[in-house]
Amino acid sequence: MTKLATKAPQFIITPQNALVDEPLQIRLSGCNPKQTVKIQARIMDGNRIPFESYAFFKTDEQGIVDLSKQKPISGTYETIDSMGLFWSMKSDDPKKHTLFTKTKPTPITVTITAELNENIIASMDVIRSFTAPHVSKTQVDEQGMIGSLYQPTGPDSLPGVLILGGSDGGMRESAAALLASHGYAAFSLAYFGIEDIPGDLVNIPLEYFETAIHWLQQQPQVQANQIAVIGFSRGGELALQLGTMFPEIKAVIAGSPSCVRYAGLRNFMGVPDPAWTYENKPLDYLQPKNSVSSFFSYFSKLFTRKPISNLSVFHKSLKNKEQLDAAQIPVERIQAPIMLISGGDDQLWPSSLFSNMIMERLQEKNHPYPNVHLHYKDAGHFLCFPFTFPSMPPEVLLSNGPFTLTFGGSAAANAQAAVDSWPKILAFLKNSLS
């Protein structure tokens, strides 16, 4: 005889209030056995756009659903995964909104509900934070620099990390807050795209970053001889370049990087101007150019509304050996360990190819430091941040114009890459800066 539930259904979610990189255990109890229950997660991004995910489960003989042990019958994800509801979220209107927007590292509230026959039978809010309670923030607006320094209060010998964003500009405060929660003085530095600094990624003086490194070294809690730099995408290109120039850097992490210096950007479009300068001189760069075939490919995809990939343009740019040699980053000059992270399905630019070229050059030049390349075959361009935003990074980003740009990968593959790489990033920093 089937034993019916005697208590009202309820969630047991642990931890209910935690950092974004802490995995959750989600359990629903108090249902009748063998019932089909819908479990849903809902969240609002920084623009108050709702994102949600769901999965249907069959309760077991005890009337329990355990997301860490059970595969969904159907839903926005398909495998046993206690975090599946988080990375598989999509907006209510994916034709208008694919990108989860959140620029401030404030806590995120996720509402988890259980439905039976379209009636809500249980609900619980989960808080996901970027900043631990013991972390403080200092807004930096001095010596021409704009940024935010996050650091745990108390310790007086912290390793320092300089964090650099990519072609969208601004700061990566969420990354800085989370790293500070793990014991680092993390300085998120803006270098274009906001007020009082250049508006575009053009003619950015590398002295700006030299000033930032020295400023970070001079902070009372920071160990001056333990400075790392982390960059993503164009910031990964930049992190590698800085490592070749400034021996104060003792570890370099480059996510989805380039192996060469590319041209500058205005309004996200390539321009025939340098991205970087030093001592008032431009650094050599490659200028990707569209061919006739790529033009017709773009036109065809514009007409059919298919996502556009930039890969062919970047592959063509590597064929000019003379320009390539001049623009290639001399990574062998980096006097520190290097970690590269790339996705094999990166459609924005071929970061896996670039990373392989970097590793080959390091080996050919007998680079005397430990180097590692974390390659995720099915992941796309954005894969270096754990458990952060739902469906972020998305496989496809809808532009404001007529084009739809693909970043590659899938929500599942990108999430798995982020989950796998994050503890390796922390271990790399610990080993390199100890």
Secondary structure, 3 states (H helix, E strand, C coil): CCCCCCCCCEEEEECCEEECCCCCEEEEECCCCCCEEEEEEEEECCCCCEEEEEEEEECCCCCCEECCCCCCCEECCCCCCCCHHHHCCEECCCCCCCCCCCCCCCCEEEEEEEEECCEEEEEEEEEEECCCCCEEEEEEEECCEEEEEEEECCCCCEEEEEEECCCCCCCCHHHHHHHHHCCCEEEEEECCCCCCCCCCECCEECHHHHHHHHHHHCCCCEEEEEEEEEEECHHHHHHHHHHHHCCCEEEEEEECCCCECEEEEECCEEEEEECEEECCEECCCECCCCCHHHHHHHHHHHHHCCCECCHHHHHHHCCCHHHHHHHECCHHHCCCCEEEEEECCCCCCCHHHHHHHHHHHHHHCCCCCCEEEEEECCCCCCCCCCCCCCCCCCCEEECCCCCEEECCCCHHHHHHHHHHHHHHHHHHHHHHCC
